[in-house]
């Protein structure tokens, strides 16, 4: 007859692991892989780690760069406007027309436009999984939780980062920066374009490329 300790050990060895144990590790690894790609300016790797909706969003920004005039640009949130105008300043019409969403993401990462500044300090905690979605809370440098989180979606068996869900944080940061700068939105955007590309944009930046 087996002893009680032996029976308990047998039960523990044959018990299935909690359902969230392995997926949580997968979410963490996905975040770390994305962070590594951003820090290395490895656009191709980063583009493989974001959701299809994220790629579609950047493809839409390329369309905006192709088509929107001054009034149309100002119907976009300032965050979207900056990226749209960066694409317009950096790429010609044929490039903007031909690039896929993945290629636009890759290009933006290569140029350091997505998350490069501050990525080294970016940490997540309190990971959670809810069906096909997951999230991690963004932590302060002292380890305290913020009110912001990064979200992930499971697509084709992989946990991918949802850049659209991260927009609330990005937009809050842009709005705060503009307010602190004392500049108008247009002045701030033109300064951002010059800083990001090393070239001062001309008046044509407000009109679709020919």
Secondary structure as UniProt FT lines:
FT   HELIX           4..14
FT   HELIX           19..39
FT   TURN            40..41
FT   HELIX           43..47
FT   TURN            48..49
FT   HELIX           52..67
FT   HELIX           70..73
FT   TURN            74..75
FT   HELIX           78..90
FT   HELIX           93..98
FT   HELIX           101..110
FT   TURN            111..112
FT   TURN            117..118
FT   HELIX           119..121
FT   STRAND          124..130
FT   TURN            131..132
FT   STRAND          133..139
FT   TURN            141..142
FT   STRAND          145..155
FT   TURN            156..157
FT   STRAND          158..161
FT   TURN            163..166
FT   HELIX           167..181
FT   HELIX           185..197
FT   HELIX           203..206
//
